[in-house]
Amino acid sequence: MPTTTIRIDDGLKARVAAAAERAGKTAHAFILDAIAQTVEQAELDDAFHRVADERWANLLATGKTVPWDDAKAWLEARSRGERPRKPAARTPGG
């Protein structure tokens, strides 16, 4: 496995060491976990933005959307364990 060197100030290094000790890990393991979590979050954010961009493009192309009241009612029914029909997308004002 290749090695990467990072430079961190003494204050952050001490905080990492303390947090790692509280977590029952070495500072090395703690830093690796932090990097992995940050990368995973960045990937999730990227996927979220891709879906949002696709949906926005679809809205612009079709002009259709689901009114908030319809979406809210659907979500509330789902939270009660019901299986309602998904609300239909329509042109605002239509």
C-alpha positions as YAML, in Angstrom:
chain: A
units: angstrom
residues:
- id: 1
  name: MET
  ca: [0.00, 0.00, 0.00]
- id: 2
  name: PRO
  ca: [1.48, 3.39, -0.92]
- id: 3
  name: THR
  ca: [2.22, 5.99, 1.73]
- id: 4
  name: THR
  ca: [0.87, 9.53, 1.73]
- id: 5
  name: THR
  ca: [2.26, 12.20, 3.99]
- id: 6
  name: ILE
  ca: [0.06, 14.96, 5.37]
- id: 7
  name: ARG
  ca: [1.09, 17.93, 7.43]
- id: 8
  name: ILE
  ca: [-1.26, 19.05, 10.18]
- id: 9
  name: ASP
  ca: [-0.71, 21.64, 12.86]
- id: 10
  name: ASP
  ca: [-0.01, 20.57, 16.41]
- id: 11
  name: GLY
  ca: [-3.45, 21.58, 17.66]
- id: 12
  name: LEU
  ca: [-5.28, 19.40, 15.13]
- id: 13
  name: LYS
  ca: [-2.85, 16.55, 15.70]
- id: 14
  name: ALA
  ca: [-3.63, 16.64, 19.43]
- id: 15
  name: ARG
  ca: [-7.37, 16.72, 18.73]
- id: 16
  name: VAL
  ca: [-7.05, 13.73, 16.37]
- id: 17
  name: ALA
  ca: [-5.07, 11.81, 18.99]
- id: 18
  name: ALA
  ca: [-7.65, 12.56, 21.70]
- id: 19
  name: ALA
  ca: [-10.60, 11.66, 19.46]
- id: 20
  name: ALA
  ca: [-8.88, 8.47, 18.34]
- id: 21
  name: GLU
  ca: [-8.24, 7.45, 21.93]
- id: 22
  name: ARG
  ca: [-11.89, 8.07, 22.85]
- id: 23
  name: ALA
  ca: [-12.90, 5.93, 19.86]
- id: 24
  name: GLY
  ca: [-10.49, 3.17, 20.88]
- id: 25
  name: LYS
  ca: [-8.47, 3.51, 17.67]
- id: 26
  name: THR
  ca: [-5.00, 4.50, 16.68]
- id: 27
  name: ALA
  ca: [-4.60, 7.98, 15.23]
- id: 28
  name: HIS
  ca: [-3.76, 6.32, 11.90]
- id: 29
  name: ALA
  ca: [-6.98, 4.27, 11.89]
- id: 30
  name: PHE
  ca: [-8.97, 7.32, 12.97]
- id: 31
  name: ILE
  ca: [-7.56, 9.41, 10.12]
- id: 32
  name: LEU
  ca: [-8.22, 6.63, 7.58]
- id: 33
  name: ASP
  ca: [-11.83, 6.35, 8.79]
- id: 34
  name: ALA
  ca: [-12.26, 10.12, 8.57]
- id: 35
  name: ILE
  ca: [-10.93, 10.17, 5.02]
- id: 36
  name: ALA
  ca: [-13.14, 7.23, 4.00]
- id: 37
  name: GLN
  ca: [-16.23, 8.90, 5.51]
- id: 38
  name: THR
  ca: [-15.44, 12.19, 3.79]
- id: 39
  name: VAL
  ca: [-14.97, 10.48, 0.42]
- id: 40
  name: GLU
  ca: [-18.21, 8.51, 0.87]
- id: 41
  name: GLN
  ca: [-20.11, 11.70, 1.74]
- id: 42
  name: ALA
  ca: [-18.66, 13.48, -1.30]
- id: 43
  name: GLU
  ca: [-19.77, 10.58, -3.50]
- id: 44
  name: LEU
  ca: [-23.26, 10.62, -1.99]
- id: 45
  name: ASP
  ca: [-23.48, 14.38, -2.47]
- id: 46
  name: ASP
  ca: [-22.37, 13.97, -6.08]
- id: 47
  name: ALA
  ca: [-25.02, 11.31, -6.72]
- id: 48
  name: PHE
  ca: [-27.68, 13.50, -5.07]
- id: 49
  name: HIS
  ca: [-26.75, 16.45, -7.28]
- id: 50
  name: ARG
  ca: [-26.78, 14.26, -10.41]
- id: 51
  name: VAL
  ca: [-30.33, 13.11, -9.61]
- id: 52
  name: ALA
  ca: [-31.40, 16.68, -8.82]
- id: 53
  name: ASP
  ca: [-29.92, 17.94, -12.09]
- id: 54
  name: GLU
  ca: [-31.70, 15.17, -14.04]
- id: 55
  name: ARG
  ca: [-35.01, 15.98, -12.37]
- id: 56
  name: TRP
  ca: [-34.56, 19.70, -12.95]
- id: 57
  name: ALA
  ca: [-33.79, 19.06, -16.63]
- id: 58
  name: ASN
  ca: [-36.93, 16.90, -16.86]
- id: 59
  name: LEU
  ca: [-39.00, 19.66, -15.26]
- id: 60
  name: LEU
  ca: [-37.63, 22.21, -17.71]
- id: 61
  name: ALA
  ca: [-38.20, 19.87, -20.66]
- id: 62
  name: THR
  ca: [-41.75, 18.82, -19.76]
- id: 63
  name: GLY
  ca: [-42.96, 21.71, -17.62]
- id: 64
  name: LYS
  ca: [-44.54, 19.14, -15.32]
- id: 65
  name: THR
  ca: [-44.14, 18.83, -11.58]
- id: 66
  name: VAL
  ca: [-45.95, 17.38, -8.58]
- id: 67
  name: PRO
  ca: [-47.60, 20.00, -6.37]
- id: 68
  name: TRP
  ca: [-46.25, 20.05, -2.81]
- id: 69
  name: ASP
  ca: [-49.66, 19.34, -1.25]
- id: 70
  name: ASP
  ca: [-50.00, 16.17, -3.36]
- id: 71
  name: ALA
  ca: [-46.45, 15.06, -2.57]
- id: 72
  name: LYS
  ca: [-46.94, 15.78, 1.14]
- id: 73
  name: ALA
  ca: [-50.19, 13.81, 1.27]
- id: 74
  name: TRP
  ca: [-48.47, 10.88, -0.47]
- id: 75
  name: LEU
  ca: [-45.54, 10.97, 1.97]
- id: 76
  name: GLU
  ca: [-47.86, 11.16, 4.98]
- id: 77
  name: ALA
  ca: [-49.85, 8.17, 3.74]
- id: 78
  name: ARG
  ca: [-46.64, 6.19, 3.18]
- id: 79
  name: SER
  ca: [-45.46, 7.06, 6.70]
- id: 80
  name: ARG
  ca: [-48.69, 5.53, 8.03]
- id: 81
  name: GLY
  ca: [-47.89, 2.31, 6.16]
- id: 82
  name: GLU
  ca: [-50.42, 2.90, 3.40]
- id: 83
  name: ARG
  ca: [-49.61, 2.28, -0.27]
- id: 84
  name: PRO
  ca: [-51.20, 5.23, -2.08]
- id: 85
  name: ARG
  ca: [-50.85, 5.86, -5.79]
- id: 86
  name: LYS
  ca: [-48.02, 8.20, -6.65]
- id: 87
  name: PRO
  ca: [-49.30, 11.68, -7.44]
- id: 88
  name: ALA
  ca: [-49.30, 12.54, -11.13]
- id: 89
  name: ALA
  ca: [-46.99, 15.22, -12.44]
- id: 90
  name: ARG
  ca: [-48.75, 18.07, -14.17]
- id: 91
  name: THR
  ca: [-48.10, 21.50, -15.56]
- id: 92
  name: PRO
  ca: [-48.39, 24.13, -12.79]
- id: 93
  name: GLY
  ca: [-51.76, 25.79, -12.93]
- id: 94
  name: GLY
  ca: [-53.06, 22.88, -15.01]
...
